[in-house]
């Protein structure tokens, strides 16, 4: 899992469930489960980030989200 792909601004709640969770979450949940719940999108939102470093290195990301009926799209 690339944890940096989830923008911190969109996280509403993080739960860590220890132990076997295979009955509810599948066979790969033998050691536990990390549940990340995102916030409900109320209106068109977004952010843009860029980071620069030494030797011409840089990275950036963008996130945009909108509520469409009963579904949030980001």
C-alpha positions in Angstrom: 0.0 0.0 0.0 1.3 3.4 -0.9 0.1 5.4 2.1 1.2 8.7 0.6 -1.5 8.2 -2.1 -4.1 9.1 0.5 -4.2 12.9 1.0 -4.3 13.6 4.8 -6.9 16.3 4.2 -9.4 13.7 3.0 -9.1 11.3 6.1 -12.0 11.4 8.5 -11.1 8.5 10.7 -8.5 5.7 11.0 -9.2 2.5 12.9 -6.7 -0.3 13.6 -8.4 -3.7 14.3 -5.9 -6.2 15.7 -6.2 -10.0 15.3 -8.0 -12.0 12.7 -10.5 -10.2 10.6 -10.9 -12.8 7.9 -14.6 -13.5 8.6 -15.5 -9.9 7.9 -12.7 -8.6 5.6 -11.4 -11.7 3.8 -8.6 -14.2 4.0 -5.8 -11.6 3.7 -6.9 -10.0 7.0 -5.2 -12.6 9.2 -3.0 -10.2 11.1 -5.4 -7.3 11.4 -7.1 -4.6 9.5 -6.5 -0.8 9.0 -9.7 1.0 8.1 -9.4 4.4 6.6 -12.6 6.4 6.3 -12.7 9.5 4.2 -14.6 12.7 5.0 -17.9 13.5 3.3 -17.4 16.0 0.5 -19.8 19.0 1.0 -18.8 21.0 -2.1 -16.1 21.1 -4.8 -12.8 20.9 -3.0 -9.2 20.4 -4.0 -5.5 21.0 -3.3 -2.2 21.1 -5.1 1.2 20.4 -3.6 4.7 20.5 -4.9 7.9 19.6 -3.1 11.4 20.4 -4.4 14.7 19.0 -3.3 18.4 18.9 -4.1 19.8 18.0 -7.5 16.7 19.0 -9.4 14.4 16.6 -7.8 10.7 17.4 -7.2 7.4 15.8 -6.7 3.8 16.9 -6.7 0.2 15.8 -6.3 -3.2 17.1 -6.9 -6.6 16.1 -5.4 -10.0 17.3 -6.4 -13.4 16.1 -5.1 -17.1 16.8 -5.6 -20.4 15.5 -4.3 -22.5 14.0 -7.1 -25.9 13.0 -5.8 -25.4 10.3 -3.2 -21.8 9.7 -4.2 -18.6 11.5 -3.5 -16.0 11.4 -6.3 -12.4 12.3 -5.8 
